[in-house]
Each structure stands twice: as structure tokens, then as C-alpha cells.
């Protein structure tokens, strides 16, 4: 058990406990939101335009 304590910090454990208290609907909505963000980021392209002073 001591080995697991060294892997996770107390705040991470608290976040996991809060996540387990959520309802299935809340979990589904969060997963859907993260999936939409992932799809948007996958389609995004980053274009670097050098600064041209006038």
C-alpha cells in the first residue's frame, strides 16, 4: 500500500474520489466534452507566420 502512496499525490487521490461520486450522466457529459475537444485539436493546424515590421 505504501508503494501506491508514493505514486499518487493527495490532490490526485482527492480528484479520483470526486470523480467516483459523479453520476453516470455527468461522466458521460464530461467524456463527450473531452472527445469533442480531442476531435477539434486533431483537425487543427498550427501555422507560424513570421513577424514583418512595417
Secondary structure, 3 states (H helix, E strand, C coil): CHHHHHHCCHHHHHHHHHHHHCCHHHHHHHHHHHHHHHHHHHHCCCCCCCCCCC
